[in-house]
Amino acid sequence: MESARLDSSILPASRRDPYEVLGVSRDASDQEIKTAYRKLALKYHPDKNASNPEASELFKEVAYSYSILSDTEKRRQYDTAGFE
């Protein structure tokens, strides 16, 4: 499926493991991933960290990691081949 391919043009510069970014295990359930995402998104949201530009970058990394792990096809592809 073409739309499910990981788009390397929007990868964060660090390209950290999405599981590591969200602090979940590789066998985490969808609910565990969602809970971890929400916790980190609130922590690093730019509106709550206006004076910390690093928080904005962390927020983007958390959002990108969630976009991979919350999509069944993207998660399967990442688990199989990582970032290509």
PyMOL Python script that loads the backbone (N, CA, C, O; Angstrom):
from pymol import cmd

cmd.read_pdbstr("""\
ATOM      1  N   MET A   1       0.847  -1.172   0.000  1.00  0.00           N
ATOM      2  CA  MET A   1       0.000   0.000   0.000  1.00  0.00           C
ATOM      3  C   MET A   1       0.893   1.236   0.000  1.00  0.00           C
ATOM      4  O   MET A   1       1.661   1.432   0.942  1.00  0.00           O
ATOM      5  N   GLU A   2       0.814   2.043  -0.996  1.00  0.00           N
ATOM      6  CA  GLU A   2       1.695   3.193  -1.181  1.00  0.00           C
ATOM      7  C   GLU A   2       1.541   4.230  -0.071  1.00  0.00           C
ATOM      8  O   GLU A   2       2.543   4.773   0.393  1.00  0.00           O
ATOM      9  N   SER A   3       0.333   4.516   0.360  1.00  0.00           N
ATOM     10  CA  SER A   3       0.116   5.561   1.351  1.00  0.00           C
ATOM     11  C   SER A   3       0.671   5.200   2.726  1.00  0.00           C
ATOM     12  O   SER A   3       0.851   6.080   3.567  1.00  0.00           O
ATOM     13  N   ALA A   4       0.941   3.932   2.962  1.00  0.00           N
ATOM     14  CA  ALA A   4       1.425   3.508   4.263  1.00  0.00           C
ATOM     15  C   ALA A   4       2.947   3.535   4.368  1.00  0.00           C
ATOM     16  O   ALA A   4       3.493   3.282   5.441  1.00  0.00           O
ATOM     17  N   ARG A   5       3.634   3.835   3.277  1.00  0.00           N
ATOM     18  CA  ARG A   5       5.091   3.872   3.314  1.00  0.00           C
ATOM     19  C   ARG A   5       5.554   4.978   4.243  1.00  0.00           C
ATOM     20  O   ARG A   5       4.914   6.025   4.343  1.00  0.00           O
ATOM     21  N   LEU A   6       6.669   4.743   4.924  1.00  0.00           N
ATOM     22  CA  LEU A   6       7.223   5.756   5.798  1.00  0.00           C
ATOM     23  C   LEU A   6       7.882   6.826   4.943  1.00  0.00           C
ATOM     24  O   LEU A   6       8.803   6.535   4.180  1.00  0.00           O
ATOM     25  N   ASP A   7       7.427   8.027   5.064  1.00  0.00           N
ATOM     26  CA  ASP A   7       7.919   9.129   4.249  1.00  0.00           C
ATOM     27  C   ASP A   7       9.183   9.700   4.877  1.00  0.00           C
ATOM     28  O   ASP A   7       9.112  10.402   5.886  1.00  0.00           O
ATOM     29  N   SER A   8      10.331   9.405   4.292  1.00  0.00           N
ATOM     30  CA  SER A   8      11.600   9.849   4.857  1.00  0.00           C
ATOM     31  C   SER A   8      11.771  11.359   4.784  1.00  0.00           C
ATOM     32  O   SER A   8      12.629  11.905   5.478  1.00  0.00           O
ATOM     33  N   SER A   9      10.990  12.048   3.974  1.00  0.00           N
ATOM     34  CA  SER A   9      11.122  13.501   3.886  1.00  0.00           C
ATOM     35  C   SER A   9      10.585  14.208   5.125  1.00  0.00           C
ATOM     36  O   SER A   9      10.897  15.377   5.350  1.00  0.00           O
ATOM     37  N   ILE A  10       9.777  13.513   5.938  1.00  0.00           N
ATOM     38  CA  ILE A  10       9.255  14.147   7.145  1.00  0.00           C
ATOM     39  C   ILE A  10       9.834  13.534   8.410  1.00  0.00           C
ATOM     40  O   ILE A  10       9.330  13.782   9.506  1.00  0.00           O
ATOM     41  N   LEU A  11      10.886  12.738   8.271  1.00  0.00           N
ATOM     42  CA  LEU A  11      11.504  12.136   9.437  1.00  0.00           C
ATOM     43  C   LEU A  11      12.209  13.192  10.271  1.00  0.00           C
ATOM     44  O   LEU A  11      12.854  14.085   9.720  1.00  0.00           O
ATOM     45  N   PRO A  12      12.098  13.106  11.576  1.00  0.00           N
ATOM     46  CA  PRO A  12      12.897  13.995  12.411  1.00  0.00           C
ATOM     47  C   PRO A  12      14.378  13.708  12.181  1.00  0.00           C
ATOM     48  O   PRO A  12      14.751  12.593  11.815  1.00  0.00           O
ATOM     49  N   ALA A  13      15.200  14.694  12.391  1.00  0.00           N
ATOM     50  CA  ALA A  13      16.631  14.547  12.131  1.00  0.00           C
ATOM     51  C   ALA A  13      17.244  13.403  12.928  1.00  0.00           C
ATOM     52  O   ALA A  13      18.149  12.728  12.438  1.00  0.00           O
ATOM     53  N   SER A  14      16.769  13.175  14.141  1.00  0.00           N
ATOM     54  CA  SER A  14      17.370  12.156  14.993  1.00  0.00           C
ATOM     55  C   SER A  14      16.998  10.732  14.581  1.00  0.00           C
ATOM     56  O   SER A  14      17.774   9.802  14.803  1.00  0.00           O
ATOM     57  N   ARG A  15      15.829  10.556  13.990  1.00  0.00           N
ATOM     58  CA  ARG A  15      15.347   9.240  13.577  1.00  0.00           C
ATOM     59  C   ARG A  15      15.459   8.208  14.701  1.00  0.00           C
ATOM     60  O   ARG A  15      15.893   7.078  14.476  1.00  0.00           O
ATOM     61  N   ARG A  16      15.071   8.600  15.886  1.00  0.00           N
ATOM     62  CA  ARG A  16      15.101   7.676  17.019  1.00  0.00           C
ATOM     63  C   ARG A  16      14.005   6.635  16.877  1.00  0.00           C
ATOM     64  O   ARG A  16      12.990   6.861  16.218  1.00  0.00           O
ATOM     65  N   ASP A  17      14.226   5.510  17.498  1.00  0.00           N
ATOM     66  CA  ASP A  17      13.256   4.421  17.523  1.00  0.00           C
ATOM     67  C   ASP A  17      11.947   4.939  18.130  1.00  0.00           C
ATOM     68  O   ASP A  17      11.949   5.440  19.254  1.00  0.00           O
ATOM     69  N   PRO A  18      10.832   4.825  17.399  1.00  0.00           N
ATOM     70  CA  PRO A  18       9.548   5.325  17.918  1.00  0.00           C
ATOM     71  C   PRO A  18       9.147   4.688  19.247  1.00  0.00           C
ATOM     72  O   PRO A  18       8.522   5.339  20.084  1.00  0.00           O
ATOM     73  N   TYR A  19       9.500   3.430  19.440  1.00  0.00           N
ATOM     74  CA  TYR A  19       9.189   2.774  20.712  1.00  0.00           C
ATOM     75  C   TYR A  19       9.966   3.442  21.849  1.00  0.00           C
ATOM     76  O   TYR A  19       9.436   3.646  22.942  1.00  0.00           O
ATOM     77  N   GLU A  20      11.223   3.776  21.576  1.00  0.00           N
ATOM     78  CA  GLU A  20      12.062   4.450  22.563  1.00  0.00           C
ATOM     79  C   GLU A  20      11.524   5.847  22.862  1.00  0.00           C
ATOM     80  O   GLU A  20      11.455   6.253  24.022  1.00  0.00           O
ATOM     81  N   VAL A  21      11.147   6.571  21.830  1.00  0.00           N
ATOM     82  CA  VAL A  21      10.624   7.933  22.001  1.00  0.00           C
ATOM     83  C   VAL A  21       9.403   7.923  22.914  1.00  0.00           C
ATOM     84  O   VAL A  21       9.289   8.757  23.813  1.00  0.00           O
ATOM     85  N   LEU A  22       8.491   6.980  22.684  1.00  0.00           N
ATOM     86  CA  LEU A  22       7.262   6.922  23.485  1.00  0.00           C
ATOM     87  C   LEU A  22       7.446   6.161  24.796  1.00  0.00           C
ATOM     88  O   LEU A  22       6.569   6.187  25.659  1.00  0.00           O
ATOM     89  N   GLY A  23       8.586   5.482  24.945  1.00  0.00           N
ATOM     90  CA  GLY A  23       8.849   4.756  26.182  1.00  0.00           C
ATOM     91  C   GLY A  23       7.986   3.525  26.354  1.00  0.00           C
ATOM     92  O   GLY A  23       7.580   3.195  27.468  1.00  0.00           O
ATOM     93  N   VAL A  24       7.702   2.840  25.249  1.00  0.00           N
ATOM     94  CA  VAL A  24       6.894   1.621  25.299  1.00  0.00           C
ATOM     95  C   VAL A  24       7.685   0.455  24.713  1.00  0.00           C
ATOM     96  O   VAL A  24       8.649   0.655  23.974  1.00  0.00           O
ATOM     97  N   SER A  25       7.267  -0.757  25.050  1.00  0.00           N
ATOM     98  CA  SER A  25       7.931  -1.945  24.522  1.00  0.00           C
ATOM     99  C   SER A  25       7.416  -2.259  23.120  1.00  0.00           C
ATOM    100  O   SER A  25       6.377  -1.750  22.699  1.00  0.00           O
ATOM    101  N   ARG A  26       8.143  -3.088  22.419  1.00  0.00           N
ATOM    102  CA  ARG A  26       7.759  -3.460  21.050  1.00  0.00           C
ATOM    103  C   ARG A  26       6.444  -4.238  21.017  1.00  0.00           C
ATOM    104  O   ARG A  26       5.777  -4.274  19.982  1.00  0.00           O
ATOM    105  N   ASP A  27       6.068  -4.852  22.117  1.00  0.00           N
ATOM    106  CA  ASP A  27       4.804  -5.593  22.139  1.00  0.00           C
ATOM    107  C   ASP A  27       3.691  -4.797  22.839  1.00  0.00           C
ATOM    108  O   ASP A  27       2.692  -5.367  23.279  1.00  0.00           O
ATOM    109  N   ALA A  28       3.878  -3.481  22.934  1.00  0.00           N
ATOM    110  CA  ALA A  28       2.876  -2.626  23.580  1.00  0.00           C
ATOM    111  C   ALA A  28       1.556  -2.668  22.812  1.00  0.00           C
ATOM    112  O   ALA A  28       1.530  -2.747  21.583  1.00  0.00           O
ATOM    113  N   SER A  29       0.474  -2.614  23.565  1.00  0.00           N
ATOM    114  CA  SER A  29      -0.853  -2.590  22.945  1.00  0.00           C
ATOM    115  C   SER A  29      -1.127  -1.204  22.369  1.00  0.00           C
ATOM    116  O   SER A  29      -0.430  -0.238  22.680  1.00  0.00           O
ATOM    117  N   ASP A  30      -2.151  -1.125  21.528  1.00  0.00           N
ATOM    118  CA  ASP A  30      -2.555   0.165  20.972  1.00  0.00           C
ATOM    119  C   ASP A  30      -2.901   1.149  22.092  1.00  0.00           C
ATOM    120  O   ASP A  30      -2.577   2.334  22.007  1.00  0.00           O
ATOM    121  N   GLN A  31      -3.554   0.654  23.132  1.00  0.00           N
ATOM    122  CA  GLN A  31      -3.934   1.523  24.250  1.00  0.00           C
ATOM    123  C   GLN A  31      -2.705   2.022  25.003  1.00  0.00           C
ATOM    124  O   GLN A  31      -2.664   3.186  25.401  1.00  0.00           O
ATOM    125  N   GLU A  32      -1.706   1.170  25.205  1.00  0.00           N
ATOM    126  CA  GLU A  32      -0.475   1.597  25.882  1.00  0.00           C
ATOM    127  C   GLU A  32       0.252   2.670  25.067  1.00  0.00           C
ATOM    128  O   GLU A  32       0.786   3.627  25.628  1.00  0.00           O
ATOM    129  N   ILE A  33       0.268   2.507  23.760  1.00  0.00           N
ATOM    130  CA  ILE A  33       0.909   3.484  22.875  1.00  0.00           C
ATOM    131  C   ILE A  33       0.164   4.816  22.945  1.00  0.00           C
ATOM    132  O   ILE A  33       0.781   5.877  23.042  1.00  0.00           O
ATOM    133  N   LYS A  34      -1.155   4.751  22.897  1.00  0.00           N
ATOM    134  CA  LYS A  34      -1.970   5.969  22.952  1.00  0.00           C
ATOM    135  C   LYS A  34      -1.783   6.694  24.285  1.00  0.00           C
ATOM    136  O   LYS A  34      -1.659   7.919  24.315  1.00  0.00           O
ATOM    137  N   THR A  35      -1.762   5.952  25.372  1.00  0.00           N
ATOM    138  CA  THR A  35      -1.586   6.543  26.696  1.00  0.00           C
ATOM    139  C   THR A  35      -0.222   7.220  26.814  1.00  0.00           C
ATOM    140  O   THR A  35      -0.117   8.334  27.327  1.00  0.00           O
ATOM    141  N   ALA A  36       0.821   6.541  26.338  1.00  0.00           N
ATOM    142  CA  ALA A  36       2.173   7.113  26.382  1.00  0.00           C
ATOM    143  C   ALA A  36       2.243   8.378  25.534  1.00  0.00           C
ATOM    144  O   ALA A  36       2.842   9.373  25.942  1.00  0.00           O
ATOM    145  N   TYR A  37       1.631   8.336  24.360  1.00  0.00           N
ATOM    146  CA  TYR A  37       1.614   9.508  23.481  1.00  0.00           C
ATOM    147  C   TYR A  37       0.941  10.697  24.164  1.00  0.00           C
ATOM    148  O   TYR A  37       1.485  11.801  24.177  1.00  0.00           O
ATOM    149  N   ARG A  38      -0.228  10.470  24.722  1.00  0.00           N
ATOM    150  CA  ARG A  38      -0.969  11.569  25.354  1.00  0.00           C
ATOM    151  C   ARG A  38      -0.180  12.195  26.502  1.00  0.00           C
ATOM    152  O   ARG A  38      -0.154  13.416  26.655  1.00  0.00           O
ATOM    153  N   LYS A  39       0.460  11.352  27.301  1.00  0.00           N
ATOM    154  CA  LYS A  39       1.252  11.846  28.426  1.00  0.00           C
ATOM    155  C   LYS A  39       2.399  12.728  27.932  1.00  0.00           C
ATOM    156  O   LYS A  39       2.617  13.819  28.459  1.00  0.00           O
ATOM    157  N   LEU A  40       3.132  12.253  26.920  1.00  0.00           N
ATOM    158  CA  LEU A  40       4.272  13.012  26.404  1.00  0.00           C
ATOM    159  C   LEU A  40       3.834  14.243  25.612  1.00  0.00           C
ATOM    160  O   LEU A  40       4.497  15.280  25.657  1.00  0.00           O
ATOM    161  N   ALA A  41       2.727  14.130  24.893  1.00  0.00           N
ATOM    162  CA  ALA A  41       2.228  15.278  24.128  1.00  0.00           C
ATOM    163  C   ALA A  41       1.847  16.420  25.069  1.00  0.00           C
ATOM    164  O   ALA A  41       2.121  17.583  24.774  1.00  0.00           O
ATOM    165  N   LEU A  42       1.229  16.102  26.178  1.00  0.00           N
ATOM    166  CA  LEU A  42       0.895  17.134  27.163  1.00  0.00           C
ATOM    167  C   LEU A  42       2.153  17.727  27.784  1.00  0.00           C
ATOM    168  O   LEU A  42       2.236  18.936  28.001  1.00  0.00           O
ATOM    169  N   LYS A  43       3.124  16.880  28.066  1.00  0.00           N
ATOM    170  CA  LYS A  43       4.367  17.330  28.695  1.00  0.00           C
ATOM    171  C   LYS A  43       5.148  18.289  27.798  1.00  0.00           C
ATOM    172  O   LYS A  43       5.678  19.292  28.275  1.00  0.00           O
ATOM    173  N   TYR A  44       5.220  17.984  26.499  1.00  0.00           N
ATOM    174  CA  TYR A  44       6.067  18.754  25.587  1.00  0.00           C
ATOM    175  C   TYR A  44       5.304  19.705  24.662  1.00  0.00           C
ATOM    176  O   TYR A  44       5.906  20.306  23.772  1.00  0.00           O
ATOM    177  N   HIS A  45       4.006  19.849  24.854  1.00  0.00           N
ATOM    178  CA  HIS A  45       3.220  20.698  23.957  1.00  0.00           C
ATOM    179  C   HIS A  45       3.775  22.121  23.955  1.00  0.00           C
ATOM    180  O   HIS A  45       4.035  22.686  25.017  1.00  0.00           O
ATOM    181  N   PRO A  46       3.958  22.704  22.767  1.00  0.00           N
ATOM    182  CA  PRO A  46       4.527  24.058  22.667  1.00  0.00           C
ATOM    183  C   PRO A  46       3.755  25.121  23.460  1.00  0.00           C
ATOM    184  O   PRO A  46       4.362  26.068  23.960  1.00  0.00           O
ATOM    185  N   ASP A  47       2.457  24.984  23.581  1.00  0.00           N
ATOM    186  CA  ASP A  47       1.667  25.957  24.338  1.00  0.00           C
ATOM    187  C   ASP A  47       2.013  25.942  25.829  1.00  0.00           C
ATOM    188  O   ASP A  47       1.860  26.952  26.515  1.00  0.00           O
ATOM    189  N   LYS A  48       2.476  24.806  26.323  1.00  0.00           N
ATOM    190  CA  LYS A  48       2.845  24.694  27.731  1.00  0.00           C
ATOM    191  C   LYS A  48       4.327  24.973  27.953  1.00  0.00           C
ATOM    192  O   LYS A  48       4.778  25.070  29.094  1.00  0.00           O
ATOM    193  N   ASN A  49       5.087  25.101  26.861  1.00  0.00           N
ATOM    194  CA  ASN A  49       6.535  25.280  26.949  1.00  0.00           C
ATOM    195  C   ASN A  49       7.013  26.384  26.014  1.00  0.00           C
ATOM    196  O   ASN A  49       7.982  26.208  25.277  1.00  0.00           O
ATOM    197  N   ALA A  50       6.337  27.507  26.050  1.00  0.00           N
ATOM    198  CA  ALA A  50       6.648  28.599  25.120  1.00  0.00           C
ATOM    199  C   ALA A  50       8.091  29.076  25.232  1.00  0.00           C
ATOM    200  O   ALA A  50       8.670  29.516  24.238  1.00  0.00           O
ATOM    201  N   SER A  51       8.677  28.999  26.411  1.00  0.00           N
ATOM    202  CA  SER A  51      10.044  29.480  26.601  1.00  0.00           C
ATOM    203  C   SER A  51      11.097  28.403  26.352  1.00  0.00           C
ATOM    204  O   SER A  51      12.289  28.657  26.525  1.00  0.00           O
ATOM    205  N   ASN A  52      10.675  27.211  25.950  1.00  0.00           N
ATOM    206  CA  ASN A  52      11.614  26.108  25.738  1.00  0.00           C
ATOM    207  C   ASN A  52      11.498  25.591  24.303  1.00  0.00           C
ATOM    208  O   ASN A  52      10.628  24.770  24.014  1.00  0.00           O
ATOM    209  N   PRO A  53      12.366  26.064  23.402  1.00  0.00           N
ATOM    210  CA  PRO A  53      12.287  25.624  21.998  1.00  0.00           C
ATOM    211  C   PRO A  53      12.577  24.131  21.821  1.00  0.00           C
ATOM    212  O   PRO A  53      12.125  23.526  20.849  1.00  0.00           O
ATOM    213  N   GLU A  54      13.321  23.537  22.747  1.00  0.00           N
ATOM    214  CA  GLU A  54      13.612  22.105  22.666  1.00  0.00           C
ATOM    215  C   GLU A  54      12.333  21.282  22.844  1.00  0.00           C
ATOM    216  O   GLU A  54      12.195  20.214  22.247  1.00  0.00           O
ATOM    217  N   ALA A  55      11.414  21.766  23.650  1.00  0.00           N
ATOM    218  CA  ALA A  55      10.154  21.064  23.878  1.00  0.00           C
ATOM    219  C   ALA A  55       9.368  20.933  22.584  1.00  0.00           C
ATOM    220  O   ALA A  55       8.722  19.911  22.352  1.00  0.00           O
ATOM    221  N   SER A  56       9.416  21.949  21.745  1.00  0.00           N
ATOM    222  CA  SER A  56       8.711  21.900  20.463  1.00  0.00           C
ATOM    223  C   SER A  56       9.255  20.780  19.582  1.00  0.00           C
ATOM    224  O   SER A  56       8.491  20.071  18.929  1.00  0.00           O
ATOM    225  N   GLU A  57      10.574  20.625  19.565  1.00  0.00           N
ATOM    226  CA  GLU A  57      11.190  19.550  18.779  1.00  0.00           C
ATOM    227  C   GLU A  57      10.829  18.184  19.355  1.00  0.00           C
ATOM    228  O   GLU A  57      10.562  17.244  18.607  1.00  0.00           O
ATOM    229  N   LEU A  58      10.820  18.074  20.673  1.00  0.00           N
ATOM    230  CA  LEU A  58      10.436  16.815  21.309  1.00  0.00           C
ATOM    231  C   LEU A  58       8.977  16.491  21.010  1.00  0.00           C
ATOM    232  O   LEU A  58       8.630  15.335  20.769  1.00  0.00           O
ATOM    233  N   PHE A  59       8.130  17.509  21.026  1.00  0.00           N
ATOM    234  CA  PHE A  59       6.719  17.310  20.704  1.00  0.00           C
ATOM    235  C   PHE A  59       6.567  16.755  19.288  1.00  0.00           C
ATOM    236  O   PHE A  59       5.788  15.829  19.061  1.00  0.00           O
ATOM    237  N   LYS A  60       7.309  17.318  18.343  1.00  0.00           N
ATOM    238  CA  LYS A  60       7.258  16.836  16.956  1.00  0.00           C
ATOM    239  C   LYS A  60       7.727  15.391  16.859  1.00  0.00           C
ATOM    240  O   LYS A  60       7.152  14.594  16.117  1.00  0.00           O
ATOM    241  N   GLU A  61       8.770  15.055  17.608  1.00  0.00           N
ATOM    242  CA  GLU A  61       9.292  13.693  17.591  1.00  0.00           C
ATOM    243  C   GLU A  61       8.276  12.714  18.183  1.00  0.00           C
ATOM    244  O   GLU A  61       8.094  11.613  17.664  1.00  0.00           O
ATOM    245  N   VAL A  62       7.625  13.115  19.257  1.00  0.00           N
ATOM    246  CA  VAL A  62       6.589  12.288  19.883  1.00  0.00           C
ATOM    247  C   VAL A  62       5.423  12.090  18.912  1.00  0.00           C
ATOM    248  O   VAL A  62       4.926  10.974  18.755  1.00  0.00           O
ATOM    249  N   ALA A  63       4.994  13.161  18.270  1.00  0.00           N
ATOM    250  CA  ALA A  63       3.876  13.078  17.322  1.00  0.00           C
ATOM    251  C   ALA A  63       4.231  12.187  16.136  1.00  0.00           C
ATOM    252  O   ALA A  63       3.404  11.392  15.690  1.00  0.00           O
ATOM    253  N   TYR A  64       5.451  12.312  15.624  1.00  0.00           N
ATOM    254  CA  TYR A  64       5.868  11.483  14.495  1.00  0.00           C
ATOM    255  C   TYR A  64       5.926  10.006  14.905  1.00  0.00           C
ATOM    256  O   TYR A  64       5.483   9.134  14.159  1.00  0.00           O
ATOM    257  N   SER A  65       6.468   9.736  16.081  1.00  0.00           N
ATOM    258  CA  SER A  65       6.542   8.358  16.568  1.00  0.00           C
ATOM    259  C   SER A  65       5.144   7.765  16.708  1.00  0.00           C
ATOM    260  O   SER A  65       4.913   6.612  16.344  1.00  0.00           O
ATOM    261  N   TYR A  66       4.218   8.555  17.235  1.00  0.00           N
ATOM    262  CA  TYR A  66       2.841   8.082  17.378  1.00  0.00           C
ATOM    263  C   TYR A  66       2.208   7.836  16.016  1.00  0.00           C
ATOM    264  O   TYR A  66       1.434   6.893  15.854  1.00  0.00           O
ATOM    265  N   SER A  67       2.528   8.672  15.039  1.00  0.00           N
ATOM    266  CA  SER A  67       1.947   8.488  13.700  1.00  0.00           C
ATOM    267  C   SER A  67       2.368   7.154  13.091  1.00  0.00           C
ATOM    268  O   SER A  67       1.633   6.578  12.290  1.00  0.00           O
ATOM    269  N   ILE A  68       3.527   6.669  13.461  1.00  0.00           N
ATOM    270  CA  ILE A  68       3.987   5.365  12.972  1.00  0.00           C
ATOM    271  C   ILE A  68       3.329   4.241  13.766  1.00  0.00           C
ATOM    272  O   ILE A  68       2.756   3.318  13.187  1.00  0.00           O
ATOM    273  N   LEU A  69       3.412   4.321  15.079  1.00  0.00           N
ATOM    274  CA  LEU A  69       2.956   3.209  15.914  1.00  0.00           C
ATOM    275  C   LEU A  69       1.442   3.099  16.025  1.00  0.00           C
ATOM    276  O   LEU A  69       0.933   2.040  16.393  1.00  0.00           O
ATOM    277  N   SER A  70       0.720   4.152  15.722  1.00  0.00           N
ATOM    278  CA  SER A  70      -0.744   4.090  15.801  1.00  0.00           C
ATOM    279  C   SER A  70      -1.373   3.602  14.501  1.00  0.00           C
ATOM    280  O   SER A  70      -2.572   3.326  14.460  1.00  0.00           O
ATOM    281  N   ASP A  71      -0.587   3.497  13.456  1.00  0.00           N
ATOM    282  CA  ASP A  71      -1.066   3.018  12.154  1.00  0.00           C
ATOM    283  C   ASP A  71      -0.576   1.582  11.974  1.00  0.00           C
ATOM    284  O   ASP A  71       0.629   1.340  11.908  1.00  0.00           O
ATOM    285  N   THR A  72      -1.497   0.643  11.894  1.00  0.00           N
ATOM    286  CA  THR A  72      -1.148  -0.775  11.842  1.00  0.00           C
ATOM    287  C   THR A  72      -0.160  -1.099  10.731  1.00  0.00           C
ATOM    288  O   THR A  72       0.809  -1.824  10.957  1.00  0.00           O
ATOM    289  N   GLU A  73      -0.391  -0.578   9.552  1.00  0.00           N
ATOM    290  CA  GLU A  73       0.487  -0.877   8.416  1.00  0.00           C
ATOM    291  C   GLU A  73       1.864  -0.235   8.580  1.00  0.00           C
ATOM    292  O   GLU A  73       2.879  -0.875   8.304  1.00  0.00           O
ATOM    293  N   LYS A  74       1.910   1.013   9.024  1.00  0.00           N
ATOM    294  CA  LYS A  74       3.203   1.678   9.229  1.00  0.00           C
ATOM    295  C   LYS A  74       3.993   0.996  10.344  1.00  0.00           C
ATOM    296  O   LYS A  74       5.213   0.856  10.258  1.00  0.00           O
ATOM    297  N   ARG A  75       3.284   0.573  11.390  1.00  0.00           N
ATOM    298  CA  ARG A  75       3.958  -0.116  12.492  1.00  0.00           C
ATOM    299  C   ARG A  75       4.535  -1.443  12.012  1.00  0.00           C
ATOM    300  O   ARG A  75       5.664  -1.795  12.355  1.00  0.00           O
ATOM    301  N   ARG A  76       3.763  -2.175  11.223  1.00  0.00           N
ATOM    302  CA  ARG A  76       4.252  -3.448  10.693  1.00  0.00           C
ATOM    303  C   ARG A  76       5.489  -3.220   9.833  1.00  0.00           C
ATOM    304  O   ARG A  76       6.471  -3.955   9.937  1.00  0.00           O
ATOM    305  N   GLN A  77       5.435  -2.201   8.988  1.00  0.00           N
ATOM    306  CA  GLN A  77       6.574  -1.906   8.119  1.00  0.00           C
ATOM    307  C   GLN A  77       7.800  -1.513   8.944  1.00  0.00           C
ATOM    308  O   GLN A  77       8.909  -1.964   8.660  1.00  0.00           O
ATOM    309  N   TYR A  78       7.605  -0.680   9.955  1.00  0.00           N
ATOM    310  CA  TYR A  78       8.734  -0.274  10.796  1.00  0.00           C
ATOM    311  C   TYR A  78       9.309  -1.482  11.527  1.00  0.00           C
ATOM    312  O   TYR A  78      10.527  -1.640  11.603  1.00  0.00           O
ATOM    313  N   ASP A  79       8.439  -2.336  12.064  1.00  0.00           N
ATOM    314  CA  ASP A  79       8.900  -3.525  12.781  1.00  0.00           C
ATOM    315  C   ASP A  79       9.690  -4.455  11.872  1.00  0.00           C
ATOM    316  O   ASP A  79      10.611  -5.134  12.323  1.00  0.00           O
ATOM    317  N   THR A  80       9.332  -4.486  10.595  1.00  0.00           N
ATOM    318  CA  THR A  80      10.000  -5.361   9.633  1.00  0.00           C
ATOM    319  C   THR A  80      11.315  -4.778   9.130  1.00  0.00           C
ATOM    320  O   THR A  80      12.325  -5.479   9.067  1.00  0.00           O
ATOM    321  N   ALA A  81      11.304  -3.493   8.771  1.00  0.00           N
ATOM    322  CA  ALA A  81      12.469  -2.924   8.080  1.00  0.00           C
ATOM    323  C   ALA A  81      13.053  -1.681   8.742  1.00  0.00           C
ATOM    324  O   ALA A  81      14.081  -1.185   8.282  1.00  0.00           O
ATOM    325  N   GLY A  82      12.452  -1.169   9.782  1.00  0.00           N
ATOM    326  CA  GLY A  82      12.944   0.061  10.383  1.00  0.00           C
ATOM    327  C   GLY A  82      12.761   1.224   9.433  1.00  0.00           C
ATOM    328  O   GLY A  82      11.893   1.192   8.561  1.00  0.00           O
ATOM    329  N   PHE A  83      13.578   2.250   9.599  1.00  0.00           N
ATOM    330  CA  PHE A  83      13.541   3.388   8.680  1.00  0.00           C
ATOM    331  C   PHE A  83      14.374   3.025   7.469  1.00  0.00           C
ATOM    332  O   PHE A  83      15.561   2.726   7.595  1.00  0.00           O
ATOM    333  N   GLU A  84      13.767   3.049   6.310  1.00  0.00           N
ATOM    334  CA  GLU A  84      14.503   2.689   5.098  1.00  0.00           C
ATOM    335  C   GLU A  84      15.129   3.897   4.480  1.00  0.00           C
ATOM    336  O   GLU A  84      15.792   3.789   3.448  1.00  0.00           O
TER     337      GLU A  84
END
""", "prot")
cmd.dss("prot")
cmd.show_as("cartoon", "prot")
cmd.util.cbc("prot")
cmd.orient("prot")
